[in-house]
Amino acid sequence: MGIERLFFPRPTERYVSVERVPVEATCPACGGSNVARYPVANHIGPRMVTKCQDCFEALAVDRPAPEDNWPPFRPAALDWPASRAG
């Protein structure tokens, strides 16, 4: 993990958005091929979703890998094992 993961500057853009990366897949619900993978803030924590962009069917919801760089403000001790002290 690089130092850029510990310090996240305030956004300068008026609107903040994430890049939706196209994925080679077919939606099982509508049969569309407009599928993308992108980060979301979920009630169970940060996740990477793969969703159809036509009908918004969720094809996959995964925990982010370090190379996903999500969330950008990830704490340094996130992956450390918990101690008995709490």
Protein Blocks (a to p, Z undefined) as FASTA:
>chain_A
ZZklmpccddfbfbdcddddddddddfklopabdcddddddfkbccdddddfklopafbd
cdddfklopafklcfklmpccdfkZZ
